[in-house]
């Protein structure tokens, strides 16, 4: 199979090699069948070893998205009140001219910092994804939008402990003997890793899941350990207490490849399993058993999910988890260690896409996690925001503080532009809506944060209507603003040529031409059967070792070299505790707030959606079912709640209304309502985002979605 054509019975039929665009660790290779210019099938590429020809439920019906009658296909201008969804079609020239004129006017009156972009990973490719608009807004002088929704705290902690290592090759999980899945629902959000876990089980491995909820993955595991939200760090520290005090460490590995064991030994003495049991709700004997089995069953591996950072002490939790494999020598063999983000292995040329040199020094930074506050005066900005440009995101659903977000978007003096494929909750409040292409209508090249393959997406069909890729959108905007720097003149092919450091050892044997032809290639690293990157140490830290005692934290000199524009939560030169430690949930079980709102609410990823993507499509809504609140039978009985009743979930920030589902899969004191359902389709026009806090976690300005305390009450009878 070539990039675009395979011999078929009809010359007009093409087989095009593509790649999934989504913010998912699997980054699947795809094959698109095109007949007479129309895509007729999207399947997984069976030649790709990791994804092995499979697609998840989100993408398996991708043509429903591409050819949906609800697609935005032409530029539009608002004609009715904000939020009414009333628009008229205009030309691209009219749209771009209006945006450029309004920006010049706003800059003249208020300064460029009155403009802010809002984007994330609605598409994840290097060209069309997170950084595609950075050069434009940097040159414009707009407020810098800091983007730390996902893994920023975990990355900070991970790098402080063991450097920017790719960690365990997910394909080498077949060699693992003890697999500890922590805060990750693999079967819903990392589906293609599961066959490797299943193969390890066939070879005798034990699979353990630590999660407050008995998820699909937890149900399939050998052992599910329920844990109170936000207390993961207590369990990790107690595990180290047991491993060190019972002599279960790999002393030779610790001596040769770590620093700070004496200090760590002293630190963990306070974190006894008996104490941790009170914090976590896990029986004492289970904490001892987990620590002993993890330490003595080698090679052992930990797979951490994004959710592990989403509470007050998330960063220190990841620091503790990253210490564990070195303590027990798990790194010695393939299938041993920890898997966080393999993206560290990819030599992506981020500066070529961000162009930070265009940014005016001292430009203010606003974290998008606090966008609702920023739009409504809650951050007390010296220059108020007067323009918002949204692309690759749907902040009404994915940001916290939903009520304030909507109030901000309702402002008549806020000029809002949204580039989208559909009229989302956010697009309804736009002044100008611009049509964006889907993956089949654009070219892109991808790293992965879940495996070690580069993938290439060949454009397979012409854009529908007047939709344009993000790269073209920002070329047009730059031209309208008179920006003449070479980066604004680049074609997509020029940008692909800059996507990686093609001379890096990891890219040996990989070229743009070979990727176009093959659709994917594995980085130049050892095979999964041989891949044990730290069997002999060699960690990319200042010491070259796992730093139980972090020199970077102690000296206050650390930055996470990632693709997120913005500041770090940490001021250079300001030391952070160099040893991992436990930070309790911000509002403990005995606090005044917990007395009023005694239930924790988790809002995990939905099985059939990618964040809010696909939540408007009939097939995906049918699979996901109507929004619901899972509540433990004990908590339900106390409140007189039965399955099918309409309940109100609320706290000081807001409320949403949803159907109750009494379900023992969530532990007492914990409720669950998946995120992603659109606000316009929800009861009472609100979703779980209306209750989430805007406080940051301990490291990396990470979000605290899981630090959400609520109460639940009946508002209707059984349906």
C-alpha positions in Angstrom: 0.0 0.0 0.0 1.3 3.4 -0.9 0.3 6.8 0.4 -2.5 7.4 -1.9 -3.2 4.6 -4.4 -3.6 0.8 -4.2 -4.6 -1.2 -7.3 -8.4 -1.7 -7.2 -11.1 -2.9 -9.5 -12.0 0.7 -10.3 -9.3 3.3 -11.1 -11.2 6.0 -9.2 -10.9 4.2 -5.9 -8.1 5.2 -3.7 -6.7 3.9 -0.4 -5.2 6.8 1.5 -3.0 6.4 4.6 -4.0 8.7 7.5 -3.7 9.1 11.2 -6.2 9.8 14.0 -6.1 13.5 14.9 -7.2 13.2 18.5 -5.8 13.9 22.0 -5.4 10.2 22.8 -2.3 8.1 23.7 -3.1 5.6 20.9 -2.6 7.9 17.8 -4.0 5.2 15.5 -2.9 4.7 11.9 -5.8 4.8 9.5 -6.8 3.8 6.0 -9.3 5.9 4.2 -11.1 4.5 1.1 -12.0 7.2 -1.4 -14.4 6.7 -4.3 -14.6 9.5 -6.9 -13.4 12.0 -4.3 -15.8 10.9 -1.6 -14.5 9.0 1.5 -16.5 5.8 1.8 -14.7 4.0 4.6 -12.3 4.7 7.5 -10.5 1.7 9.1 -7.5 1.0 11.2 -4.2 0.3 9.4 -3.5 -3.4 10.0 0.2 -2.9 9.1 0.7 -0.7 12.2 1.9 -3.0 15.0 0.7 -1.1 18.0 -2.9 -0.2 16.9 -3.1 -3.4 14.8 -5.9 -2.3 12.5 -8.3 -1.3 15.2 -10.1 2.0 15.9 -12.0 3.0 19.0 -15.7 3.7 19.3 -15.0 7.4 18.9 -13.3 7.2 15.5 -14.9 4.0 14.1 -17.7 6.0 12.6 -15.5 9.0 11.6 -17.4 9.5 8.3 -20.5 10.5 10.4 -18.4 13.4 11.6 -16.9 14.4 8.2 -20.2 14.3 6.3 -22.6 15.3 9.1 -25.3 17.7 7.8 -24.5 19.8 10.9 -21.0 20.7 9.7 -20.0 24.3 9.7 -18.9 24.8 6.0 -18.9 28.5 5.5 -17.9 31.6 7.4 -20.8 33.2 9.4 -21.6 36.4 11.2 -23.9 36.6 14.2 -27.2 38.2 13.5 -29.2 37.5 16.8 -28.4 37.8 20.5 -25.3 36.1 21.8 -26.1 32.4 22.5 -29.1 32.4 20.1 -27.2 30.5 17.4 -28.5 33.0 14.8 -26.0 33.6 12.0 -25.8 34.6 8.4 -23.3 33.3 5.8 -20.5 35.7 4.7 -17.5 35.3 2.5 -14.0 34.5 3.7 -12.8 38.0 2.7 -15.5 39.6 4.7 -14.8 37.4 7.7 -11.0 37.9 7.7 -11.4 41.7 7.0 -13.8 42.0 10.0 -11.5 40.2 12.3 -8.4 42.2 11.3 -10.3 45.5 11.5 -11.7 44.7 14.9 -8.3 43.6 16.2 -6.7 46.9 15.0 -9.4 48.9 16.6 -9.1 47.0 19.9 -5.3 47.3 19.9 -5.5 51.1 19.2 -8.0 51.6 22.1 -6.9 49.0 24.7 -3.6 47.5 23.6 -2.9 44.0 22.2 -3.2 42.3 25.5 -6.9 42.9 25.3 -6.9 40.0 22.9 -6.5 36.4 24.0 -6.5 33.0 22.1 -8.2 29.9 23.6 -7.1 26.6 22.2 -6.0 23.1 23.1 -5.9 19.7 21.5 -9.1 19.4 19.6 -6.7 18.1 17.0 -3.3 16.9 18.2 -1.1 16.9 15.1 2.1 19.0 15.1 0.9 21.2 12.2 -2.8 21.7 13.0 -2.8 21.2 16.7 -1.7 23.1 19.9 0.8 25.5 18.5 -0.6 26.4 15.1 -1.7 29.9 16.2 1.2 30.7 18.5 3.3 32.7 16.0 0.3 34.8 15.0 -0.7 35.7 18.6 2.9 36.2 19.7 3.4 38.7 16.8 0.1 40.3 17.6 1.2 40.9 21.2 -1.9 39.2 22.6 -2.2 38.0 26.1 -0.3 34.7 26.3 -2.8 31.8 27.0 -1.1 29.3 29.3 -2.3 25.8 28.6 -1.9 23.4 31.5 -5.1 21.4 31.4 -3.4 18.1 31.0 -0.2 16.5 32.4 1.6 19.8 33.2 1.9 18.9 36.9 2.7 15.3 36.2 5.4 16.3 33.7 7.0 18.7 36.1 7.1 16.0 38.8 8.3 13.3 36.5 11.1 15.4 35.0 12.3 16.5 38.5 12.5 12.8 39.5 13.9 11.0 36.4 14.2 13.5 33.6 12.5 13.6 30.3 12.7 9.9 29.7 10.2 8.1 27.4 9.9 5.4 30.1 8.6 2.0 29.3 7.7 1.0 25.8 4.0 0.1 26.0 4.6 -2.9 23.6 7.0 -4.3 26.2 4.2 -4.7 28.7 3.9 -8.3 27.5 7.1 -8.9 29.6 5.7 -7.4 32.7 4.8 -9.7 35.7 3.0 -7.1 37.8 1.1 -4.3 36.1 -0.2 -1.5 38.3 -2.6 0.8 36.5 -3.1 4.0 38.5 -5.9 6.5 37.7 -6.3 5.3 34.1 -9.3 3.7 32.5 -7.3 1.9 29.8 -10.2 0.3 28.1 -11.9 3.6 27.4 -9.0 6.0 27.0 -6.0 3.9 25.9 -7.7 0.9 24.3 -4.8 -0.4 22.2 -2.6 -0.9 25.3 -5.0 -3.4 26.6 -4.0 -6.3 24.3 -0.5 -6.1 25.6 -1.8 -6.2 29.1 -4.0 -9.1 28.2 -1.0 -10.9 26.7 1.0 -10.3 29.9 -1.8 -11.9 31.9 -1.8 -14.9 29.7 1.9 -15.2 30.5 1.0 -15.0 34.2 1.1 -11.3 35.1 -1.1 -9.8 37.7 -3.1 -6.6 36.8 -4.0 -4.2 39.6 -6.0 -1.0 39.2 -6.0 1.9 41.8 -9.1 4.0 41.1 -12.0 5.4 43.2 -14.3 3.9 40.6 -14.8 0.3 39.3 -14.3 1.3 35.7 -14.3 -1.0 32.7 -10.6 -1.5 33.3 -10.9 -2.1 37.0 -13.6 -4.8 36.3 -11.3 -6.6 33.9 -8.3 -6.5 36.3 -7.2 -9.1 38.9 -7.5 -6.7 41.7 -9.3 -3.3 42.0 -8.2 -1.1 44.9 -10.7 1.7 45.5 -9.2 4.9 46.9 -10.6 8.2 48.1 -10.1 11.0 45.5 -7.0 13.1 46.1 -5.2 10.6 48.4 -3.1 8.7 45.9 0.0 10.3 47.3 -0.7 8.8 50.7 -0.8 5.3 49.2 2.4 5.8 47.2 4.3 7.1 50.2 3.1 4.2 52.3 4.2 1.8 49.7 7.7 3.2 49.9 7.5 3.0 53.7 6.9 -0.7 53.5 9.4 -1.4 50.7 12.2 0.4 52.4 11.5 -0.8 56.0 11.0 -4.4 55.0 14.2 -4.5 52.9 12.4 -5.0 49.6 14.6 -2.5 47.8 17.0 -3.5 45.0 20.0 -2.2 47.0 22.5 -2.5 44.1 20.3 -0.5 41.7 19.5 2.1 44.4 23.2 2.5 45.2 24.3 2.8 41.5 21.5 4.7 39.9 19.7 6.9 42.5 20.5 9.8 44.8 18.9 10.6 48.1 18.0 7.2 49.5 19.0 8.3 53.0 16.8 11.3 53.0 13.9 9.4 51.4 14.2 6.7 54.0 13.8 9.3 56.8 11.0 11.0 55.0 8.8 7.9 54.5 8.9 6.9 58.2 5.9 9.2 58.9 3.8 7.6 56.2 2.8 4.3 57.8 0.3 2.0 56.2 -1.9 2.5 59.2 -1.9 6.2 58.7 -2.4 5.8 54.9 -5.4 3.5 55.5 -7.2 6.3 57.4 -6.4 8.8 54.5 -7.2 6.6 51.6 -10.0 4.3 52.9 -7.9 1.3 51.8 -7.6 -1.6 54.3 -4.2 -1.7 56.0 -3.5 -5.3 54.9 -4.2 -4.3 51.3 -1.5 -1.6 51.5 1.0 -4.0 52.8 0.1 -6.6 50.2 0.3 -4.1 47.3 3.7 -2.9 48.3 5.1 -6.4 48.8 3.7 -7.8 45.6 4.8 -4.8 43.5 8.4 -4.9 44.9 8.9 -8.7 44.7 7.2 -9.5 41.4 9.6 -8.3 38.7 9.6 -6.8 36.2 6.8 -4.6 37.5 5.4 -1.6 35.7 3.2 1.4 36.6 0.9 3.0 34.1 -0.3 6.4 35.4 -3.2 8.3 33.9 -3.8 12.0 33.5 -6.2 11.9 36.4 -3.5 11.3 38.9 -2.4 14.9 38.9 -5.9 16.5 39.1 -5.9 17.3 42.8 -4.1 19.6 45.2 -1.1 17.2 45.7 -1.0 15.7 42.2 2.5 16.8 41.4 4.0 15.2 44.6 1.9 12.1 44.0 3.7 11.7 40.6 7.0 12.3 42.2 6.4 9.4 44.6 5.2 7.1 41.9 8.2 7.9 39.7 10.5 6.9 42.6 9.0 3.5 43.1 10.5 1.6 40.0 14.0 2.6 40.9 13.6 1.5 44.5 12.7 -2.0 43.4 15.0 -2.2 40.4 12.1 -2.5 38.0 14.1 -0.8 35.3 16.5 -3.7 34.9 14.4 -5.6 32.3 12.0 -4.9 29.4 8.5 -4.4 30.8 9.7 -2.8 34.0 9.5 0.8 35.1 6.8 3.5 34.7 4.9 4.8 31.6 3.9 8.4 31.7 4.4 10.1 28.3 6.5 8.4 25.6 6.4 11.7 23.7 9.6 12.6 25.4 11.3 10.3 22.9 10.2 12.3 19.9 12.6 15.1 18.8 9.8 17.5 17.8 11.0 20.9 16.8 8.7 22.9 19.0 10.3 26.3 18.6 9.6 26.1 14.8 5.9 26.0 15.6 5.7 28.3 18.7 8.2 31.0 17.5 8.6 32.4 21.0 11.1 35.1 19.7 8.0 36.9 18.3 6.6 37.3 21.8 7.1 40.7 23.4 9.0 40.3 26.7 6.8 40.8 29.7 3.5 40.1 27.9 1.0 39.1 30.5 0.0 35.5 30.9 -3.5 34.2 31.7 -4.1 30.5 32.3 -7.0 29.1 30.3 -8.1 27.1 33.4 -9.2 30.5 34.8 -10.7 31.9 31.5 -14.1 32.3 33.1 -12.7 34.5 35.8 -10.6 36.4 33.3 -13.7 37.2 31.1 -15.8 38.4 34.0 -13.3 40.5 36.0 -12.5 37.9 38.6 -8.7 38.1 37.9 -8.6 41.9 38.2 -6.7 42.3 34.9 -5.3 45.8 34.4 -6.3 45.6 30.7 -9.7 43.9 30.4 -10.2 41.2 27.7 -12.0 42.6 24.7 -11.5 39.8 22.1 -11.4 36.0 22.3 -10.3 33.7 19.5 -11.2 30.0 20.0 -9.9 27.1 18.0 -9.3 23.4 18.7 -11.4 23.8 21.9 -14.9 24.1 23.4 -14.2 26.0 26.6 -17.9 26.1 27.7 -17.7 22.3 28.3 -14.0 21.6 29.0 -13.1 24.5 31.2 -14.2 24.8 34.8 -16.4 27.5 36.3 -19.0 27.1 33.5 -21.5 29.7 34.8 -18.9 32.4 34.8 -17.6 31.3 31.5 -21.0 31.7 29.9 -21.5 35.1 31.5 -18.2 36.2 30.0 -19.1 35.0 26.5 -22.5 36.8 26.8 -20.7 40.2 27.0 -21.6 42.4 24.1 -18.3 44.1 24.3 -16.3 40.9 23.8 -15.5 40.2 20.2 -15.4 36.4 19.9 -14.2 34.4 16.9 -14.6 30.6 16.8 -13.1 28.3 14.3 -15.0 25.0 14.4 -16.4 22.0 12.6 -19.8 22.2 14.4 -21.8 24.8 16.2 -20.6 23.9 19.7 -21.8 25.5 22.9 -18.9 28.0 22.6 -19.6 28.7 18.9 -23.2 29.7 19.8 -21.7 32.8 21.5 -19.4 33.8 18.7 -19.6 37.0 16.6 -17.7 35.3 13.7 -17.7 31.5 13.1 -15.1 30.1 10.7 -15.3 26.6 9.1 -12.5 24.2 10.0 -11.5 21.0 8.2 -11.6 17.5 9.6 -8.6 15.2 9.5 -9.6 13.7 6.1 -9.5 17.2 4.6 -6.0 18.2 5.9 -2.4 17.1 6.1 -0.6 16.5 9.3 2.2 14.7 11.0 2.0 13.3 14.6 4.1 12.4 17.6 2.4 10.2 20.2 2.0 10.4 23.9 1.2 6.7 24.1 3.6 4.8 21.9 6.8 5.1 19.9 5.6 5.6 16.3 5.6 8.7 14.2 2.4 8.8 12.0 1.6 10.7 8.9 -1.8 11.9 7.8 -2.2 12.3 4.0 -5.1 14.5 3.0 -7.6 12.1 1.5 -10.5 14.4 0.2 -10.9 18.0 -0.8 -12.2 20.3 2.0 -16.0 20.4 2.1 -17.6 23.7 1.5 -15.2 26.5 2.3 -13.6 24.8 5.3 -9.8 25.4 5.7 -7.1 23.8 7.9 -5.8 25.7 10.8 -2.5 26.3 9.0 -4.3 28.1 6.2 -6.5 30.0 8.6 -3.5 31.6 10.3 -1.8 32.3 7.0 -4.9 34.3 6.0 -5.1 36.2 9.3 -1.3 37.0 9.2 -1.6 38.4 5.7 -4.6 40.5 6.7 -2.6 41.9 9.6 0.4 42.6 7.4 2.8 40.2 9.1 5.7 39.5 6.8 8.0 37.2 8.8 8.9 34.0 6.9 7.0 31.8 9.4 3.8 33.2 8.1 4.6 32.4 4.5 5.3 28.7 5.1 3.3 26.0 3.2 2.2 22.9 5.0 5.0 21.0 3.3 7.5 23.6 4.6 6.1 23.1 8.1 6.3 19.3 7.9 10.0 19.7 6.9 10.5 21.6 10.2 8.4 19.3 12.4 11.3 17.2 13.7 15.0 17.3 14.2 15.4 14.8 11.3 19.1 14.3 12.2 18.4 13.1 15.7 19.3 9.4 16.3 15.7 8.6 17.1 14.7 9.6 13.5 17.4 7.5 11.7 15.7 5.8 8.7 12.6 8.1 8.9 12.0 10.7 6.3 9.0 12.7 5.2 8.9 10.7 2.0 9.0 7.3 3.8 6.2 8.5 6.2 4.0 9.6 3.4 4.4 6.2 1.8 4.2 4.0 4.9 1.9 6.1 7.0 3.9 5.3 10.2 7.4 4.4 11.4 8.7 3.3 14.7 11.4 5.6 16.2 14.9 4.3 16.0 14.9 2.6 19.4 15.4 -1.1 20.3 12.5 -3.5 19.8 10.0 -4.0 22.6 11.7 -7.3 23.5 14.9 -5.5 24.1 13.8 -2.0 25.2 15.0 -1.5 28.8 16.2 2.1 28.6 17.4 2.4 32.2 18.8 -1.1 32.9 22.1 0.6 33.4 20.8 3.9 34.7 21.4 6.8 32.3 18.5 8.9 33.4 18.3 12.4 31.8 18.6 14.3 35.1 21.5 16.5 36.3 23.0 13.6 38.2 22.2 11.0 35.5 20.2 9.1 38.2 16.7 8.9 39.6 16.6 11.8 42.0 14.7 10.8 45.2 16.2 14.1 46.4 15.7 16.4 43.5 18.5 18.8 42.8 16.3 20.8 40.5 13.7 21.2 43.2 16.2 22.1 45.9 17.9 24.7 43.7 14.6 26.1 42.3 15.9 25.8 38.8 13.5 23.7 36.8 11.4 24.1 33.7 9.4 21.5 31.8 10.4 21.8 28.1 7.0 21.2 26.6 4.9 22.8 24.0 2.7 24.8 26.3 3.1 28.6 26.0 3.0 30.5 29.2 4.7 30.7 32.6 5.6 28.0 35.1 3.8 28.0 38.5 7.3 28.2 40.0 9.5 31.3 40.2 13.1 30.7 39.2 15.3 30.4 42.2 12.5 29.5 44.6 13.2 26.1 46.0 10.5 23.4 46.2 10.7 20.5 48.8 13.3 18.2 47.1 11.7 15.1 48.6 8.3 13.6 47.6 5.7 14.1 50.2 1.9 13.9 50.7 -0.4 16.9 50.2 -3.9 16.2 51.4 -7.0 17.2 49.5 -7.5 21.0 49.8 -10.8 20.5 51.8 -10.5 17.6 54.1 -13.2 15.3 55.3 -13.6 17.2 58.5 -13.6 20.7 57.0 -16.6 23.1 57.1 -16.9 22.9 53.3 -17.1 19.1 53.5 -19.8 19.3 56.1 -22.0 21.2 53.5 -20.8 19.2 50.5 -19.9 15.8 51.8 -19.6 14.0 48.4 -16.6 14.1 46.0 -17.5 14.4 42.3 -15.3 13.0 39.6 -15.9 13.9 36.0 -13.8 11.4 34.0 -13.5 11.1 30.2 -16.5 9.5 28.5 -16.2 6.2 26.8 -17.7 7.4 23.5 -16.4 11.0 23.4 -13.0 12.7 23.2 -13.6 15.5 25.7 -16.6 17.2 24.1 -15.9 16.0 20.5 -18.5 13.6 19.1 -21.0 14.5 21.9 -23.3 16.0 19.2 -23.4 12.9 17.0 -26.3 10.4 17.3 -24.3 7.2 17.2 -21.9 8.4 19.9 -24.7 9.8 22.1 -26.5 6.4 21.8 -23.4 4.5 22.9 -22.6 6.9 25.8 -26.2 7.1 26.8 -27.8 10.1 28.6 -25.8 12.0 31.1 -26.0 10.4 34.5 -24.7 10.7 38.0 -23.3 7.5 39.5 -23.9 7.4 43.3 -23.1 4.6 45.7 -26.1 2.8 47.3 -25.2 4.0 50.8 -25.2 7.7 49.7 -28.3 7.2 47.6 -30.2 5.6 50.5 -29.3 8.4 52.8 -30.8 10.9 50.4 -33.8 8.8 49.3 -32.4 8.6 45.7 -33.3 5.8 43.3 -32.1 5.0 39.8 -34.0 7.1 37.3 -34.7 10.0 39.5 -33.7 13.5 38.4 -31.2 15.0 40.9 -29.5 18.3 41.3 -25.8 18.2 41.9 -24.5 21.5 43.4 -21.9 23.4 45.4 -21.0 27.1 45.8 -19.9 27.5 42.2 -23.0 26.1 40.5 -25.3 23.2 39.8 -26.4 20.8 37.1 -29.3 18.5 36.8 -29.0 14.9 35.7 -30.5 11.4 36.1 -29.3 9.4 39.0 -27.9 5.9 38.6 -27.4 4.0 41.9 -24.3 2.0 41.4 -21.9 0.2 43.7 -19.1 0.7 41.2 -18.3 4.0 42.9 -17.1 3.9 46.5 -19.1 5.6 49.3 -18.6 9.3 49.4 -17.8 9.5 45.6 -20.1 10.4 42.8 -19.2 10.2 39.1 -20.6 12.1 36.1 -18.6 11.9 32.8 -17.6 15.1 31.1 -18.1 15.9 27.5 -21.9 16.1 27.1 -22.8 19.5 25.5 -24.5 22.1 27.7 -27.2 22.8 25.1 -28.3 19.2 25.3 -28.2 19.0 29.1 -31.0 19.3 31.6 -31.1 22.8 33.1 -28.4 23.9 30.6 -25.4 22.9 32.8 -22.8 20.2 32.9 -20.3 19.0 35.6 -17.9 21.8 34.5 -20.2 24.2 36.4 -19.0 22.7 39.7 -15.2 22.3 39.1 -12.8 24.7 40.9 -10.2 27.0 39.4 -7.5 26.4 42.0 -4.2 25.0 40.8 -2.5 21.9 42.0 1.0 21.9 43.6 3.1 21.8 40.5 2.9 23.0 36.9 -0.3 25.0 37.3 -2.1 21.7 36.9 -5.9 21.6 37.2 -7.8 20.3 40.2 -10.9 18.9 38.5 -11.0 16.1 41.1 -11.0 18.5 44.1 -14.8 18.9 43.6 -17.0 18.6 46.7 -20.8 18.5 46.0 -24.2 17.7 47.5 -27.0 15.9 45.7 -30.7 16.3 46.1 -33.9 15.0 44.4 -35.7 17.4 42.1 -38.1 14.9 40.5 -39.6 11.4 40.8 -38.6 8.2 39.0 -39.0 8.4 35.3 
